[in-house]
């Protein structure tokens, strides 16, 4: 498996967290790969074989060749159908809004095809991205596309961005009332701004950030026990930690740790 990340140019790094690529040969018996919410939306291009997305009650669908995946609020299971070749744009939590053509809330837990989002421009972008054969060219193409859609480069919500940065700095360990007071904004107003700009509430993002910190420690073996992991993450107690963990991963911490879920660290941005 070959996974790499790349930094965007200076003009786009306010909105784009990174680009990443993943390549892997066809597996004889491919396993489901669990994707954990990380608060970031992504634009995906499959230049390899398509991925299968597993749904409830044992059904599944084939994901589009190119799409933007909205905010993920629950664990998502996918699996390769052949050779993997993916190029992706990972946006900052508040970073997709300047490029949005649909309400971000409408995109929640959906893989929305580029054609639905950008019409003929989306089809042309897909064609251009899939006909080139190296990452450098793909980055050039996507950066020209994204830069061209920045009608107003100052369109970022600075209060939401500052709030997200504060959340990340303190690992999500501040109540929303305390956060509202710190940012000098009414809680209801903050929640409305988050819903519009990011697509999830401040409380949801805070919980996701705190879980991602715990995941890094879990996947990096940087803990002595689950109790210590809950303590390091500043959860109220171990049962609170397990409850939040199950909400976003679908598994208990113990079961997650004992499973072969390395792919989760790639797709969730914990790498």
HELIX and SHEET records of a PDB file:
HELIX    1   1 UNK A   56  UNK A   58  5                                   3    
HELIX    2   2 UNK A   97  UNK A   99  5                                   3    
HELIX    3   3 UNK A  104  UNK A  107  5                                   4    
HELIX    4   4 UNK A  114  UNK A  118  1                                   5    
HELIX    5   5 UNK A  120  UNK A  131  1                                  12    
HELIX    6   6 UNK A  135  UNK A  148  1                                  14    
HELIX    7   7 UNK A  158  UNK A  169  1                                  12    
HELIX    8   8 UNK A  176  UNK A  183  1                                   8    
HELIX    9   9 UNK A  187  UNK A  197  1                                  11    
HELIX   10  10 UNK A  202  UNK A  219  1                                  18    
HELIX   11  11 UNK A  226  UNK A  232  1                                   7    
HELIX   12  12 UNK A  238  UNK A  249  1                                  12    
HELIX   13  13 UNK A  253  UNK A  258  1                                   6    
HELIX   14  14 UNK A  262  UNK A  267  1                                   6    
SHEET    1   A 6 UNK A   2  UNK A   6  0                                        
SHEET    2   A 6 UNK A  16  UNK A  24 -1                                        
SHEET    3   A 6 UNK A  84  UNK A  91 -1                                        
SHEET    4   A 6 UNK A  42  UNK A  46 -1                                        
SHEET    5   A 6 UNK A  66  UNK A  69 -1                                        
SHEET    6   A 6 UNK A 111  UNK A 113 -1                                        
SHEET    1   B 4 UNK A  33  UNK A  35  0                                        
SHEET    2   B 4 UNK A  76  UNK A  80 -1                                        
SHEET    3   B 4 UNK A  51  UNK A  54 -1                                        
SHEET    4   B 4 UNK A  60  UNK A  62 -1                                        
END                                                                             
